[in-house]
Amino acid sequence: MARLLYSGMAKKQTVSPAEIQKIADLSKLHLEPDRLELYTGQINDILAYVEQLGELDVDAVEPVAHVLDLVYPGRPDEVGSSLKRSQLLANAPRVVAAGADGSIAADDEFFIVPAVKKAK
């Protein structure tokens, strides 16, 4: 019988309220004590369910990449012709630099766009 056991899942896994509090602290979340107990119980229920999944016999189950039998409907990835640089740049305004208002322009080689991140 093949078993679905992930690293660290060979023994019964549970989490303590202290571990949940540590995760909450790392996430900068404030948990009330009653919520801490609730979430600890819920996560332990999830871990118990995952442990049950590990007991399944999956010998006859063929591995799949997706639960649905999907076929990508897109076009094949083939090299084709593309526009020349001059044709692309003909669609942009002809200026030496981008406008102060953030407008997009082009010089003879590239599209000029406003900076996304300010330099330090």
MOMO-V601686 format. One record per residue. N is the residue number from 1. RES is the residue in one small letter. SS is DSSP state (a for helix, b for strand, c for the rest). Layout:
n=N res=RES ss=SS
n=N res=RES ss=SS
This chain:
n=1 res=m ss=c
n=2 res=a ss=c
n=3 res=r ss=c
n=4 res=l ss=c
n=5 res=l ss=c
n=6 res=y ss=c
n=7 res=s ss=c
n=8 res=g ss=c
n=9 res=m ss=c
n=10 res=a ss=c
n=11 res=k ss=c
n=12 res=k ss=c
n=13 res=q ss=c
n=14 res=t ss=c
n=15 res=v ss=c
n=16 res=s ss=c
n=17 res=p ss=a
n=18 res=a ss=a
n=19 res=e ss=a
n=20 res=i ss=a
n=21 res=q ss=a
n=22 res=k ss=a
n=23 res=i ss=a
n=24 res=a ss=a
n=25 res=d ss=a
n=26 res=l ss=a
n=27 res=s ss=c
n=28 res=k ss=c
n=29 res=l ss=c
n=30 res=h ss=c
n=31 res=l ss=c
n=32 res=e ss=c
n=33 res=p ss=a
n=34 res=d ss=a
n=35 res=r ss=a
n=36 res=l ss=a
n=37 res=e ss=a
n=38 res=l ss=a
n=39 res=y ss=a
n=40 res=t ss=a
n=41 res=g ss=a
n=42 res=q ss=a
n=43 res=i ss=a
n=44 res=n ss=a
n=45 res=d ss=a
n=46 res=i ss=a
n=47 res=l ss=a
n=48 res=a ss=a
n=49 res=y ss=a
n=50 res=v ss=a
n=51 res=e ss=a
n=52 res=q ss=a
n=53 res=l ss=a
n=54 res=g ss=c
n=55 res=e ss=c
n=56 res=l ss=c
n=57 res=d ss=c
n=58 res=v ss=c
n=59 res=d ss=c
n=60 res=a ss=c
n=61 res=v ss=c
n=62 res=e ss=c
n=63 res=p ss=c
n=64 res=v ss=c
n=65 res=a ss=c
n=66 res=h ss=c
n=67 res=v ss=c
n=68 res=l ss=c
n=69 res=d ss=c
n=70 res=l ss=c
n=71 res=v ss=c
n=72 res=y ss=c
n=73 res=p ss=c
n=74 res=g ss=c
n=75 res=r ss=c
n=76 res=p ss=c
n=77 res=d ss=c
n=78 res=e ss=c
n=79 res=v ss=c
n=80 res=g ss=c
n=81 res=s ss=c
n=82 res=s ss=c
n=83 res=l ss=c
n=84 res=k ss=c
n=85 res=r ss=a
n=86 res=s ss=a
n=87 res=q ss=a
n=88 res=l ss=a
n=89 res=l ss=a
n=90 res=a ss=c
n=91 res=n ss=c
n=92 res=a ss=c
n=93 res=p ss=c
n=94 res=r ss=b
n=95 res=v ss=c
n=96 res=v ss=c
n=97 res=a ss=c
n=98 res=a ss=c
n=99 res=g ss=c
n=100 res=a ss=c
n=101 res=d ss=c
n=102 res=g ss=c
n=103 res=s ss=c
n=104 res=i ss=c
n=105 res=a ss=b
n=106 res=a ss=b
n=107 res=d ss=c
n=108 res=d ss=c
n=109 res=e ss=c
n=110 res=f ss=c
n=111 res=f ss=b
n=112 res=i ss=b
n=113 res=v ss=c
n=114 res=p ss=c
n=115 res=a ss=c
n=116 res=v ss=c
n=117 res=k ss=c
n=118 res=k ss=c
n=119 res=a ss=c
n=120 res=k ss=c
